[in-house]
Amino acid sequence: MDRDAGGSEIDPDGDAVWHGFAAVVTERKSVELDLRRSKDLWEMAAIATGLGIVQFNDDATSLTLDHRASLMHLLPSAPTSRLGWTNGWP
């Protein structure tokens, strides 16, 4: 089979043969938008109340602090600060 400029192959009968797949991304995009909205709402609530956000990381050996939480705990003011430990709590 010959290839045309568009990336398809032309079979002996002259028909275009495409190799690829189609995927429906609507559900994934909807989940991404919901997650973004949820994150934005948390951020607005934290700003309105003056609270900082602290998260335990999945490995349970560190914390991630947002900018406001870092300032409250007198840590360097980075967009996020990470505190870690190896044996129990720091």
Stockholm file with secondary structure:
# STOCKHOLM 1.0

chainA/1-90         MDRDAGGSEIDPDGDAVWHGFAAVVTERKSVELDLRRSKDLWEMAAIATGLGIVQFNDDATSLTLDHRASLMHLLPSAPTSRLGWTNGWP
#=GR chainA/1-90 SS CEECTTSCEECTTSCEECCCCCCCCHHHHHHHHHHHHHHHHHHHHHHHHTCCCEEECTTSSEEEEEHHHHHHTTCCCCSEEEEECSSSCC
#=GC SS_cons        CEECTTSCEECTTSCEECCCCCCCCHHHHHHHHHHHHHHHHHHHHHHHHTCCCEEECTTSSEEEEEHHHHHHTTCCCCSEEEEECSSSCC
//
